[in-house]
């Protein structure tokens, strides 16, 4: 049986490999090449070297979007994971209707980002109108609006992953810690959290990557306003590529830089948290 599987393995894996190369590898390599070109279509690309990257780094809008995205991600990652974990702790206890609460908290993740953006825009502006302001009158309103939207959408999803991690923590180990005199907080930080580091790794990876890649919510909620102060990296790349004639190469260069930034941060996070998994 094993010899037969080895014999026909290339045949069965070929369709998946072909799809992977066609849908990911080839477009990625073409995009990498086009980031060094001036073009309007892929057939008229003219190689210009590092000119697009120089323009990208000298563009104040890109640097502003990078700073705003980093500031947003720092707060969003912490709040989403903290509140998601607290909800998971609460909903792993024997409380009435906990399955209903899990479903209700998870449901916002099923709603599309564009829809969420317009819904929260109406709600936030409705509240702010009572104070005579709107979300686009000051960047801080847009910033906290994005934080609120991201938390509302992702906390339930992260909660589900943490619930799975908490349920895999051995009750015998917790009982042994209790017998040894560990309090609830000591058991939480010295037993429970180390034993569910794999769930923490997944949740941190998802929240970091989604925070940096957020596009549709940003487009719908603030559109980058006021004056581009709430523009995140993905939206800035989109505007550069589609709103500025002759800047397609610069937009592609920004996209490559965006990929390197997100991949670099995610790899560092995975290395650190996986190392803690080994230690635990």
Buried (B, 14 or more C-beta within 10 A) or exposed (E): EEEEEEEEEEEEEEEEEEEEEEEEEEEEEEBBBBBBBBBEEEEEBEEBEEBBBEBBEEBEBBEBBBEBBBEBBEBBBEBBBEBBBEBBBEBBEEEEEBEEBBEEBBEBBEEEBBEBBEBBBEEBBEEBEEEEEBBBEBBEBBBBBBBBBBBBBBBBBBBBBBBBBBEEBEEEEBEEBBEEEBEEEEBBEEBBBBBBBBBBBBBBBBBBBBBBBBBBBBBBBBBBBBEBBBBBBBBBBBBBBEEEEEBBBBBBBBBBBBEEBBEEBBEEBBEEBEEBBEEE
